[in-house]
Amino acid sequence: MKTCKKIGILASYNGSGFETIQKAIEAGILDAKVCVIITNNSNAGVLGKAKNYNIDSFVINSKIFPNENLDLKIAQILKDYNCDYIFLSGYMKKIEENLLKFFPKKIINTHPAILPSIYGGAGMYGSFVHEAVVKNGEKKSGCTIHYIDENYDEGETILIKELELSKDETAKSLEEKIKELEKIAIVEAFKKVLEEE
């Protein structure tokens, strides 16, 4: 008998990707459960969302735990909650070896561009990506859902969604389009991952 898969969320700000997953679960699209949310930001909007959905949440950063290995602490919490997968919902810290070791090919990220490309890697996130895409006159962009490995944006691809840029595209208009595209891609990617189990 198939068991419902448990997802842990790492987020730094509002956790919109988490909300996308949660809504898909509630709609019966994904056979999974978000069981814990961890943030490195004590003011993150995702903490309020966690409370609204009655999901346990933790703030883990060096101010609260100055002398501890934070990745080991995060890994322990995720293990305590028996997480099968980890989703990075706008998590702004690099995933280190300790987490990768405990969750190999189980940590999933969304990137707001087509990978592999020059629009991935250190410093390429959020509006920086869209500004670069528009500045370079690209005809298309998209989003990539991928597994995390030890290098920024180089893990195995799960799914890519593309869109055409309009002639008068701006970084802001592109960002809005990609955010909507990511909502579809995140759900499709998790559906694919869960069905392949």
Steps between C-alpha positions, in 0.01 A plus 500: 500500500634842400565732792445874484837669445615765746647828380714737704525864389802729527409865441653842566210734425135448404509139386271541199624168359400331824150644468477367144585150626262528795209603278572213259498258795170639629353473150598132487746556213803393703497199732735654755511698823706803597609405849750771602625842393847631584617856439821689567306827535306569821288759312416273205142519376499121466478471881152654496396267218630201695285607796194544276541148362584359845843379388793490743770759427850577621736797470861383467774761467833593656345767726285239673755216483841674489715197579322226307535351154178635351479253212531208740227655716274544195574144384409366844163679501421375149592147609293532819197581280580206268516725193521315168566816299620851570377797295691828489240775488716809449764373742796736475772288660722254315421137579811347654638149509330399827154544354591343166647198679179431691266578208672399176283574194218602733549878514306683230538860385332729251712739293341789303684430173578215262796295623775431422582852383683818594190587706588258776770492765603721791325838500244395240169508683173693494498829309873471413415209270217681322701821459782302336262308271331821376829690471647224281200509267402137550198377305392255770538426867332268747552313822686185597411262780807304597669296770765673708861391496818659640509771227252784445236410238685197363291213641306258283201656323153371583297729275532815287221738396561764235331819382558753222601853591288780354666780300446752782591261783641651818672324789191567712247366248718195439532436873121499537459256209771267634342498848174376347687246288685374810171423674410259219853358476537433874180295513579310178853425622385367835230294330767350274739431790229342718368283215849375417551371857 
